[in-house]
Amino acid sequence: MKFVAFERAKQGTGASRRLRISGRTPGIVYGGTGEPQQIEIDHNALWHALKKEAFHSTVLDMEIGGKDHKVLLRDVQMHPFKQLILHIDFQRVDANTKLHMKVPLHYSGDENSPAIKTEGCIANHVVTEIEVLCLPVDLPEFIAVDLSGLKKGASLHLADIALPKGVTAVTHGKNNPVLVSVVVIATAVAEEAPAAEAGAAPAAATPATAAPKAAGKAAPAAAKAAPAAKAPAAKAPPTKK
């Protein structure tokens, strides 16, 4: 990507405040063999550029005074609640010096995988970007990852993806971190439980149906015994006065 910057003559808090009011954003370019240089950029153009993924992860062409410079975005300072860029930092790029950068991962094909399509799972993207080490010419805008081979109970690790030529992944602590994990959906587990219980239902129904029949046979006997229980008691002989 290419953008235009202008050399900034005035410095200080007051000068930066007046610059922002005029619609410009102060910044700095450092690194390489040259001295740090104060710059200013059109705020609206910079605002829209920051919304593009490539502006954060690729080598940029910055034009200053008619000359092009290869730079990388290193830091952006935003206002706490306003849509305002307060300051921006760029680093010059040396063609022979390797870069340590974060590159986004673009996942695709998970909807065609057996885990998602037929096994009631979802793909949980644990990592969305990785750190890489490479020369500026080899720096990729993103790394494409195909998830069409995901299966239930499996996970995708860093060693399972193919990195572009000249690019080395940088890991901290874990040599082979998990990038994507396959998670079973709770509703799928709930549907499997009733299906398993359905097979045991006929066997359990036999004692249950036998109970009403036994109760039915006992009912007539209880009915016959009831009249005997309700027979009137013998009257006592009348007393003589």
C-alpha positions in Angstrom: 0.0 0.0 0.0 1.1 3.5 -0.7 0.3 6.7 1.2 1.6 10.3 1.3 3.1 12.0 4.4 4.6 15.5 4.9 7.5 16.6 6.8 6.6 18.3 10.1 8.6 21.4 11.1 6.9 22.4 14.4 7.0 20.1 17.4 5.6 20.1 20.9 2.2 19.6 22.6 0.7 22.9 21.4 1.9 22.4 17.8 0.5 18.8 17.7 -2.9 20.1 19.1 -3.2 22.7 16.4 -2.2 20.1 13.8 -5.0 17.8 14.9 -7.5 20.7 14.8 -6.5 21.4 11.2 -7.3 17.7 10.2 -3.7 16.3 10.3 -2.2 13.6 12.4 1.4 13.9 13.8 3.7 11.0 13.5 7.3 9.9 13.4 9.5 7.6 11.2 12.5 6.0 12.8 15.0 3.1 12.2 17.4 2.2 9.5 20.4 4.4 8.8 18.6 7.8 8.9 17.6 10.0 11.8 14.1 10.0 13.2 11.9 12.2 11.1 8.7 14.1 12.3 5.8 13.7 9.8 2.2 14.6 9.5 -0.6 12.7 7.6 -4.1 13.6 6.5 -6.3 12.3 9.3 -9.2 11.1 7.1 -7.0 9.3 4.7 -5.1 7.7 7.6 -8.4 6.7 9.3 -9.6 4.8 6.3 -6.2 3.2 5.7 -6.2 1.8 9.3 -9.4 -0.1 8.5 -7.5 -2.2 5.9 -5.8 -5.3 7.2 -2.8 -4.9 4.8 -1.9 -1.6 6.4 -1.1 -3.4 9.6 0.8 -6.4 8.3 2.6 -5.5 5.1 5.5 -3.3 4.0 4.1 0.1 3.1 5.3 2.7 0.5 5.4 6.1 2.2 6.0 9.1 0.0 7.7 12.2 1.6 8.9 15.1 -0.6 8.6 13.1 -3.8 10.7 10.2 -2.5 9.4 6.7 -1.5 10.4 5.0 1.7 9.7 1.4 2.7 8.1 1.4 6.2 6.1 -0.7 8.7 3.3 0.4 11.0 4.5 0.1 14.5 2.2 2.0 16.8 -1.1 3.9 16.8 -2.4 6.1 19.6 -6.1 6.7 19.6 -8.2 9.1 21.6 -9.9 7.4 24.6 -13.5 8.0 23.3 -13.3 10.2 20.2 -12.8 8.9 16.7 -9.4 10.6 16.6 -5.9 9.3 15.9 -3.5 11.2 18.2 -0.2 9.9 16.9 1.3 7.2 14.6 4.7 5.6 14.4 6.5 4.0 11.4 9.7 2.1 11.2 12.0 2.1 8.1 12.6 -1.2 6.5 16.0 -2.5 5.4 15.8 -5.0 2.5 18.5 -7.2 4.0 17.2 -7.2 7.6 14.7 -9.8 8.7 11.4 -8.5 10.2 9.6 -9.8 13.2 5.9 -9.3 12.4 2.4 -10.5 13.2 0.6 -12.0 10.2 -3.2 -12.7 10.3 -4.5 -16.2 9.6 -7.4 -16.5 7.1 -9.4 -19.7 7.8 -11.7 -21.2 5.1 -13.4 -24.5 4.2 -14.5 -25.4 7.7 -18.2 -25.7 6.6 -17.1 -28.5 4.2 -15.2 -30.6 6.9 -16.7 -33.8 8.3 -16.7 -32.4 11.8 -18.9 -29.5 10.9 -21.0 -31.1 8.1 -22.0 -34.4 9.7 -20.6 -34.8 13.2 -22.4 -31.9 14.9 -19.2 -29.9 15.8 -18.0 -26.3 15.4 -14.5 -25.0 14.7 -13.1 -22.8 17.4 -10.5 -20.4 16.1 -8.1 -20.3 19.0 -5.4 -18.2 17.2 -6.2 -15.5 14.6 -2.6 -14.4 13.9 1.0 -15.7 14.3 4.4 -14.0 14.7 6.8 -14.6 11.8 10.4 -13.9 11.0 11.3 -13.2 7.4 12.9 -10.7 5.0 10.7 -7.8 3.8 10.3 -9.3 0.3 8.9 -12.5 1.8 6.5 -10.9 4.3 3.0 -12.2 3.4 -0.2 -10.1 3.7 -1.9 -13.1 5.4 -1.6 -16.9 5.6 -4.4 -19.0 4.2 -5.4 -22.1 6.3 -7.7 -24.8 4.8 -10.0 -26.4 7.4 -11.9 -28.8 5.1 -10.1 -31.8 6.7 -11.2 -31.2 10.3 -12.6 -34.3 12.1 -14.4 -34.8 15.4 -12.0 -35.0 18.4 -9.1 -33.5 16.4 -7.3 -30.1 16.5 -5.2 -28.1 14.1 -1.7 -27.2 15.3 0.9 -24.8 13.9 2.9 -27.7 12.5 -0.1 -28.8 10.4 -0.1 -25.7 8.2 2.3 -24.8 5.4 4.1 -21.5 5.8 5.1 -19.4 2.7 8.6 -19.7 1.4 11.2 -17.9 3.5 8.8 -17.4 6.5 9.5 -18.9 9.9 7.0 -19.0 12.7 8.0 -17.5 16.1 6.5 -19.2 19.2 6.8 -18.3 22.8 6.8 -21.2 25.2 4.9 -23.6 23.1 6.6 -25.2 20.1 3.4 -26.4 18.4 0.4 -24.3 19.7 -3.2 -25.2 18.8 -4.7 -23.0 16.1 -8.2 -24.5 15.8 -10.0 -26.8 18.1 -13.1 -28.9 17.2 -15.9 -28.5 19.8 -19.0 -30.7 20.0 -22.2 -28.6 20.1 -24.2 -29.1 23.3 -27.5 -29.8 21.4 -25.9 -32.6 19.5 -24.9 -34.3 22.8 -28.4 -33.8 24.1 -29.9 -35.5 21.1 -27.7 -38.5 21.5 -28.7 -39.2 25.1 -32.5 -39.8 24.4 -31.5 -42.1 21.5 -29.4 -44.2 23.8 -32.2 -44.4 26.4 -34.8 -45.4 23.8 -33.2 -48.9 23.5 -33.7 -49.6 27.3 -37.3 -48.3 27.3 -39.0 -51.6 26.1 -37.3 -53.8 28.8 -38.2 -51.3 31.5 -41.9 -51.2 30.3 -42.6 -54.9 31.1 -42.6 -54.5 35.0 -44.6 -51.3 34.6 -47.3 -52.9 32.5 -47.5 -56.0 34.9 -48.3 -53.7 37.8 -51.7 -52.5 36.5 -52.7 -56.2 35.7 -51.9 -57.3 39.2 -53.8 -54.4 40.6 -56.8 -55.3 38.4 -56.9 -58.9 39.7 -56.8 -57.7 43.3 -59.7 -55.3 42.8 -62.6 -57.9 42.7 -61.3 -59.5 45.9 -61.2 -56.2 47.7 -64.7 -55.4 46.4 -66.1 -58.7 47.8 -64.5 -58.0 51.2 -66.0 -54.6 51.4 -69.7 -55.6 52.0 -68.6 -57.9 54.9 -66.8 -55.1 56.5 -69.9 -52.8 56.3 -72.4 -55.4 57.9 -74.6 -53.7 60.6 -73.8 -54.6 64.2 -76.4 -56.7 66.3 -78.9 -54.5 68.2 -78.7 -54.7 72.0 -81.9 -56.0 73.9 -84.2 -53.3 75.2 -83.8 -52.4 78.9 -86.7 -52.8 81.3 -87.9 -49.7 83.0 
